[in-house]
Amino acid sequence: MRRRVGLTAFVLLFSLVAAVFGAASATAHSRLVSSDPADGANVATSPPAVTLTFNEAIQESFAVLTVVGPDGNFWQQGDPSVVGPAIKVNLRPLGPAGTYQINYRVTSADGHPVEGKRSFTLTAAGTGTPGPSAQQAADDESDGLPIWPFIVVGVVVLLGGGGVVVWMSRRPA
Ligand SMILES: [Cu+2]
């Protein structure tokens, strides 16, 4: 009897440790450490490109880096390129003065997506022409990563742990 209780406690503890470890590893993805232009910077002329640097090499596939101007249009030119920990996208010559928002979404070295925003301010209007409307692009695109696979995995882990406990408690002593 004492042994069965010990086993049950062990299984419960193991499930708990697995759950905690899973949650902890989810927060250990790549982290943005700097941007060029710097976050919140004022620039008087168009930077040729935007570069974001992470704390470790990121995956080269599925990287997104866009720059949306105060006019709501895209101002990046072409697709971003990833080299080691850095992702870079060229900029068009900028247009209206104001805040340009940098939006990024990259795949962390551990496989998790990481996304966020930075911004800089153009203090003097340029003469560039914008790319397509960012709002239009957002409307066309479906929402990001679905959350249901994570829920399924969580439920499977919980049911699996519970099943082992039931199986152990039913075993003849
Ligand atoms: Cu991660």
Boltz pocket constraint, residues with backbone or C-beta under 6 A from the ligand:
constraints:
  - pocket:
      binder: B
      contacts: [[A, 25], [A, 26], [A, 27], [A, 28], [A, 29], [A, 30], [A, 108], [A, 110], [A, 111], [A, 112]]
      max_distance: 6.0
